[in-house]
Amino acid sequence: MLALWRRLPILVRAPIAGFVVSAAGVFPWAILTLWNQRVLVRVPWALLPMGVYLWLFWRYLGGAGWPRSTSAARRESLRANRLEPEIWVQAILTGLLGLATLIPLLAIMSRLAALPSESQPIKVPAEMPFVTVFFLLVMASLVAGVVEEAAFRGYMQGPIERRHGLAIAIVVNGALFGLGHYTHHPASVLTMLPYYIGVAAVYGGLAYATDSILPSVALHAGGDVLSLMRLWATGLPEWQVGAASPPLISQTGIDAAFVGPVIVFLVLGSAAVWAYSSLARAACGARPRSIPSRH
């Protein structure tokens, strides 16, 4: 079986591994939150078992546990390499710039095609207190950050990147990342793919530049806290910039409201490319000389 697995092409093997890792991390949380909404509704008791599971999950993906023969491969696939404090700061600032670039991208996309106006609503029992919902949403964000970055930017992107290069890795990773969010907008999966490829470029670029998924885990989890809180409070998904959908350019033609975001996107995108390149050079220089670098 192992020999058959190794004979599979990387473009098949890496996505399978990524989705298996994603499922192994997400399904336990889905079950726990479902039960937390039925048993002891007022208490966020699901946090404790999920916290323990997430810690064991992270350690196993990083090489701990049986079988020891796969320990090194799991550690390499997770790509959770430690970074120097100054690289951490630069990586977070670079990632924030990358995420800022997604805002004009969404504005452009919303003029080219109608984006879904709704996402999966956050439904909780009426008797569940605000504090309980808040802590459950924070844990959901942490689970998403850890699991999705480990799965998509670690186990999936890394092997494709090493074999086929960063560009192909990000396109494949982003497309599959978007398909993995099918339930968020079933009728608009293809329409939303440019956005998810952009997200993959932001987080995947950080993983490539630093050779670590740790900065993207932090940004992903933090970003999900904000987006889930916004969704809960307003019903607006992360990709919807305003409450009302703007008119399509097919109806109005190219106007200043469309050209403006295009210019902002080009400026921010150029700045982000420079920032990612600078981060890669800094991260490369911060590594011990005895460790060979691919940059």
N, C-alpha and C positions, 0 to 999 in steps of 0.2 A: 504493500500500500504506500509506504514512504517513497519507494522508488518511482511509483506511478505519479505521486504528487510532484516529485522533483522534475519529472519529464514534462509537466504542464508548462506552457509559456508563461512568462512573468505577467503578461497582460491578462491572464486568466487567474493565475495563482494568487497574485497580490490582491485583486478585488475580492476574491473568495475569502481570503484571510481577513481582510478589512471588515467585511460584512459579518463574519463569524464573531470577531472581536466586538463589533458594535452591538450585535444581538445579545451577546453574553453580558454586556454591561447594562443595556437598556431594559431588557425584559424583567429582571428582578425588581428594578425600580417601578416599572409599570404595575407589577403585581402588588408591591408594597403600598403604593399610593392608592390603588383601588381598595385595598383592605383598610387603609387608614381613613377612608371616607365612609366606611361601614362599621368599624369597630373603634371605640374610644375616639370619636370624631373630634373632640375638643383638644386632644393631645397630639402633637406631631411625633408620635412614637416611631414612625417609619424611618426617622433620621438615624437612629442608633443602629439598627441592623444594616441599613444601606451604607452607613459610614464604615462599618466593619467590612462589609462585602467589598466596597470600593477600594479600601486599603489592601485587602487580600488580592483583589483583581489587579491592581496596579503592580504589586510586588510580583505576582506570577508573570504578568506580561514583561516585567523587567528582569526575569531570569530566575526568580526564586521557585522552589518547589520541584516536584517530579514531573517529567524525567530530567535528570541532570544533563543528559546528552543534548537537550535542546536549549539549555540555559543560555549559552552564548548567543544563539540565533534569536531567542526571544528578546534578550537585552538589546541586540543590535536593531531589531525590528521596532522596538518601542521608541528608541532614539531619545530617551530622556536624559541627555547628557547635561552635567552641571555647567553653569556659566559663571563667569566672574561678575561681580556686582555692576561694574561699569557697562558690561555688555548687556546685562539685564535692563538697565535704564535705557540704553540706546535701542534695544529691541522693542521695549514697550512703546517708546516714542515713535519708532518707525512703524510699528503695527497700528498705532492710533492714526498716523497719517494715511496708511493704507486703508483703514476702515473709513476715514473721512472721504476718501476717493469714491467709495461706494455710494455716497449720498447723491452727487450729481449723476452717477451712472443710473441710479434708480429713477431720477428725474427724467433722464433721456429715455429710458425704457418705458416709462409711463406715458410718454408722448408718441412712441412708436407702436405700442400695443397696449391693450387694456390689461392692467395687472389685476390679479385677484384682490377683491376688496375685503375678503374675509379669510380668516385662518381658523384652525380648530379653536373654538372658544374654551376658555378656562371655566369649567363648571365645578363648583364645590357645594357641599351641603349647606343649607341655610344656617344650620347651627354651628358650623365650623368658624371659630374666631379668626379675626384678622391676623393675629400673631401666628397662629397655626398655619394659615395659608401662606403667609410671608416666608416662614421657615421652610415649608415644603417647596415653594418656588425657588428659594435660594439653593436648596439641595438639588432640585431638578436642574438648575443651571450648572452646578458643580459636576453633576453626573454627565451632562451634555459636554461640558468642556473637557473633562478627563477622558470619557469614553470615545467621543467623536474624534478628538485629536489623536488619541492612541490608535484608533482604528484607521482613520482616513489619512492623517499626515504622518503617522508612524508606520504601521503594518502595511498600508496600501501604497502610499506615495514613495516611501524609501526605496523599495526594490525596483519600481518602475523608473524612478529618477536615476538610479545607478545604471540601469540597463539602457534606457531610452532617452535620458536627458530630462531637465526640469520642465520644459514647455509641455511635452507630451504627458509627463506625470501630472501636471496641474490640470490640463484639459480633461484627462481621464478621471482624475480624482474629483474634480469639480462637477463633471457630468454625473458621476455615480453618487456624489454627495447630494446633488439636486434630486436625483431619482429616489434617494433614500428619504427625502422629505415629501414624498408623493402624497401622504395623507394630509399634509398641510394645505394643499391646493390641487386636488386630483385633476381638475379640468384645465390647469394652466402649467403643467409640468414643463413642457418645452418652452413656453414663454418665459419662465423663471430661470432657465438654465444659465443665461449670461450672468445673472446675479450670483448664482452659486459658484460658477467658475471664478467670478471676481472674489468671492469669499475664500475660495480655495487658493487663489493667487496671494491673498493677504496672509493667510495662515501658513500656506505651504511655502511661500517665499521666506517667512521667518524661520521655518524649520530648516530650509536649505541654507540660508545665510548663517545661522548659528549652529547648525548640525544638532539641533535640539528642539523638541516639541514643547518644552516648558513655557516659553513666552506665549505661544499660541494657546496653551491650556489656560493660562491666566487671563488673557484677553477674551477668549471664547466664553469662559465662565462668567467674567464680569459683564460682557456684552449681553449674555443671555439673561442675567439678572435684570438689566434695564429693559430689555425687550419684553420679557415675560411680565414684568410689573406694568409696563405700558399696555400690553395686550389685556391684562386683567382689569386695569383701570378704565381703559378707553375702548377696548375691542379692536384696536388698530394693530395689524401685524407689523413686523419690523420693516417690511419692504414698502409700506404705504407711508409716504412722506406726510401727506395731509389727509384731512377727513374726506375731502371731495376729490374725485379723480379728475385730472386735467383733460381738456379736449385733445384728441389725437391730431397729429400734424396732417394726416390724410384728410381731415375735415377743415383745418385752419390754414394749412400750408406752413412752411418754415417761418417762424416769427422770432422776435427777440427773446420770448420766454423759453424757446428751444435752444437758440444759439448760446444764450448765457450759460446754461449748465454744460454745454459742450465745451466751451472755453474753460470753465472751472475744472471740468474733468481732465482736460488736457494738461492744464497747469499743475493740478494736484497729482495727476498720474506721472508726469515728468519728475516732480519733486519726490514722489514715492520711489521711482526707479533709482534715482540718485541716492536716496536714503537707504534702500535695501543694498545697493552696491557698497556704500560706505560701511554698513553694518557687517557685510560679509568680510570686508577687508579687516575691520577691527576684530571680529571674532576669530579670524584666521591668525592674526598676529598675537591674540591672547592665548592661543593654545600652546602647550609645551612643545618645544622644538623637536622632541623625540617622537612626537606623534605625527605621522604624515598627514598632510591635508590635501583635499581635492580642489581647493580654491586656487 
